[in-house]
Amino acid sequence: MAAEADRKQPVEIEADSASFVQENKRTEFSGNVLVTQGSLKITAANVIAERNDKDEQFITATGTPVRFQQNLDDKRDDGTPQLVKGHAQKIVFDHAKSTVILSGNAMIDREGDTVSGSTISYNTKTSVYTVKGGKGSGRVSVVLQPSTVGGK
């Protein structure tokens, strides 16, 4: 489970430049963008932050690649939080649905267990992944570590 406390933290965004359009509740950030919310960290070339009519927040990050990482509520044997991290060409965070959709050479790594494919949908509350293969072979890749590795 992703760190539940993160959802209660403010979203902070830093970038080289930003433009805000009040009427459609949309802010575009570009250049060395860093998004943080608690332990969640996203780095990207460009980010669009939007709110819909229900005031639900969506963040779309693009880059070559976009990277993210977040602490999990699960702990290692030494008491430190486990970590999930990933990358893709585009990542869309839907805070209302607690989903992250990674597309374009997508990969998620949770303490050495990895999954990769063309598109990965990840639920940050349940830690459930759905992976689709890409063009060509159309296959996904999963690597699972033995339970004795990494203090799991």
N, C-alpha and C positions, 0 to 999 in steps of 0.2 A: 504494500500500500504506500502510495506517495505520501509525503509528510502532510498530514491533515492540517496542521497549524499553518502551512503555507497559504492555504485558501483564504485565511483571515487577514493576511498581510496585504499592504498596498502594492500595486504594480508600479515599479519605477522604471523609466526608460531614459537612457542617455544615448545621444547620437551627435554626429557632426552637424546635422541640420534637421529641422522639422517644419512642417506646415500643418496648420489646423483649420478645418472647415467646420464652423460651429453648427450650421444648419443640418449637416448630415452626420454629426458626431464622429468625425473621422480625422485622425491625425496620421500623417505620413512622416516616417523617420528614415534618414539615409546616412550612410557612412559610419562604419564601426559601431553599429547599434548594439547596445547591451540592455537586455530586459531582465529585471530581477523581481521576484516575488517570494520572500522568505528564502528558502534554500534553492528555489528554481532560478536557473540562469540560462539565458538564451543569448547567443551571439549571432549576428546576421549582417548582411550588407544593407538590407532594407526591411522595414517593418511598417505594417499598417495596423493601427489600433482603432477599432470601431465599436460602437454601441448601437444596439437595435432599439426599436420602440419600447421593448420591455426592459430596457437598460441593462441587457445582458452584453457582456464584453467578449469580443473576438479579436485575436491577434494573428495576423498572417505575416510570417517571416520568410524572406527569400535570400538566397546567397549561394556561394559555391564552396562549401556547403553551409547551411545553417546548423549550428550545434546547440544542444541543450543538455543540462544535467540537473538532477534534483535528488535530495536526500529522501530516503524511504523511512517509514515508521519502523520497519523491521531493523533489528540491530545485529551487528556482527558479534562474535564471541567476546570481543574486547569492549563491547558496549557502545561503540561508535555506530552511527547510522550507515546502513547499506546505501548504495548509490545506483541510480539509473541514469544513463546518458545515451545520447543518440545524435544522429545527423541525417540530413536529407537536403535536397535542393529547395524544398518548400515545406514549411511546417505551419499548420493551422491549429491554434489553441482555441477551444470553445469552452470558456469557463463555466457556462450554465450546464453543459452536458458532461463536464470533466473529461473531455476527450482531446487527444492530440492526434492529428493526422499528418504523417510524414510521407512525402511523395518525392520520387526521383532519387534512385540510389539510396534508399532508406535503410537505416540500421539502428537497432537499440541494443544496448549492453547493460545487463543487470548483474553486477558482481561476476563478470566473466561468462555468464550465459548470454549468448547473442542470438539475434534474429535479424535477418535482412531480406529484402525484397524490393519490388518496385514501389509498393504502398504498404504502410503499416498504420493501422488504427490502434491507438493505445488509450485505455481508460485509466486515468490517474487515480481514481478511487478504488477500483477493483484490481488493477494491474493486469487486466486481460488484454491480450494482443490479438489482432486479426491481421494476417499478412497475405498479400497478393504478390505473385511472381511477376516478373517483367516480360518484355517482349523477348524473342529469341527462345530460350529454353522454357520460359514461363515458370521457373521453379523458384522456390524460396529456400533459404538456408537457415538452419537452427543448430547451434552448438550449445550443449549442456555440460556443465562441469560436474565432476564427481562431488558428492555431498561433503566430502572431507576438505575440499578446496575452498579457501576464502572464509572459513569459519561459519559456513552455512549449516 
